[in-house]
Amino acid sequence: MGKPPNLYAFQGIDDLAPSLRTYVLEAQNAAISRHGVFRVAVSGGSLPKVLGQALLKESNGEAKVQFDKWEIFYADERLVPLDHEDSNHRLVKAELLDKIPAELGQPKVFPIDVKYLDDAQELADQYEQTLVSVFAARDSVRLPMFDLLLLGCGPDGHTCSLFPGSPLLRETDAWILKIEDSPKPPPKRITLSLPVVTHGIKIAFVATGGGKKDIMKEIFDKDDGRELPCGLVNAQAQERVSWFVDYPAIEGVSFPARRGSL
Ligand SMILES: O=C(O)[C@H](O)[C@@H](O)[C@H](O)[C@H](O)COP(=O)(O)O
């Protein structure tokens, strides 16, 4: 039995962001010293904005964000053009990429190939090929290992585009999966599979606001919550998972949270 996930709680985003920064920088520095790059998967939702707040501030003497060593992938993406309002890439670009000061360098970003917007399976296969080309050949690596995954948690307990009760949660082989009937619009998406998510070196969730408290109770305090996508990530990746939440999101949660800065 490993250790349980880490639950870090803060008064609000302004307190959460500096600790998220510290955490991301530790993951970055470890990855760069291990293999010279920092491979990150990011989700949409409110996460890109929080990330922007965490990473774009001036560094005063502490470790630097070395964006030129970052490779950014999408934990999930909607089958829409890259400038569409539903595009996670558009969101990450607007909240983070377009705002990176030149002296921090530019990350290498891997958006979906919009040539395949009409064919979700083909798009999923193509994105998997992109991962294969970066993470080494499919037959030599069973699963790609991200240095860090930065994820959100939906009010139903979904993460990436892995929704509660979905048969996709049983996938053991594919790295990237298609969804054509997502319960949350837009219906067509691609997503990392659960084994890829839980294979990550570090996995962080950011969940804020009182709208998350019921699902947080399910995930952390109830047996049934272990079957929810976020609960499965907790159960399978254990202490490699860290949650960054605000107090309203964990109101009434019994699972012990560490309050204040990291
Ligand atoms: O594609 C989606 O359905 C959303 O991007 C989703 O996965 C999001 O990450 C969560 O619903 C958390 O959303 P918030 O971070 O906005 O709470």
Ligand as a Chemical Component Dictionary entry (heavy atoms), coordinates in Angstrom:
data_LIG
# 
_chem_comp.id                   LIG 
_chem_comp.type                 NON-POLYMER 
_chem_comp.pdbx_formal_charge   0 
_chem_comp.three_letter_code    LIG 
# 
loop_
_chem_comp_atom.comp_id 
_chem_comp_atom.atom_id 
_chem_comp_atom.alt_atom_id 
_chem_comp_atom.type_symbol 
_chem_comp_atom.charge 
_chem_comp_atom.model_Cartn_x 
_chem_comp_atom.model_Cartn_y 
_chem_comp_atom.model_Cartn_z 
_chem_comp_atom.pdbx_ordinal 
LIG O1  O1  O 0 -13.534 19.521 -21.259 1  
LIG C1  C1  C 0 -14.165 19.729 -20.250 2  
LIG O2  O2  O 0 -15.262 19.229 -20.015 3  
LIG C2  C2  C 0 -13.582 20.615 -19.186 4  
LIG O3  O3  O 0 -12.406 21.198 -19.633 5  
LIG C3  C3  C 0 -13.343 19.828 -17.931 6  
LIG O4  O4  O 0 -12.600 18.674 -18.123 7  
LIG C4  C4  C 0 -12.818 20.665 -16.818 8  
LIG O5  O5  O 0 -11.461 20.500 -16.653 9  
LIG C5  C5  C 0 -13.518 20.260 -15.560 10 
LIG O6  O6  O 0 -14.891 20.274 -15.782 11 
LIG C6  C6  C 0 -13.157 21.188 -14.437 12 
LIG O7  O7  O 0 -13.606 22.440 -14.767 13 
LIG P1  P1  P 0 -13.189 23.709 -13.943 14 
LIG O8  O8  O 0 -11.717 23.670 -13.856 15 
LIG O9  O9  O 0 -13.669 24.855 -14.786 16 
LIG O10 O10 O 0 -13.861 23.589 -12.647 17 
# 
loop_
_chem_comp_bond.comp_id 
_chem_comp_bond.atom_id_1 
_chem_comp_bond.atom_id_2 
_chem_comp_bond.value_order 
_chem_comp_bond.pdbx_ordinal 
LIG O1 C1  DOUB 1  
LIG C1 O2  SING 2  
LIG C1 C2  SING 3  
LIG C2 O3  SING 4  
LIG C2 C3  SING 5  
LIG C3 O4  SING 6  
LIG C3 C4  SING 7  
LIG C4 O5  SING 8  
LIG C4 C5  SING 9  
LIG C5 O6  SING 10 
LIG C5 C6  SING 11 
LIG C6 O7  SING 12 
LIG O7 P1  SING 13 
LIG P1 O8  DOUB 14 
LIG P1 O9  SING 15 
LIG P1 O10 SING 16 
# 
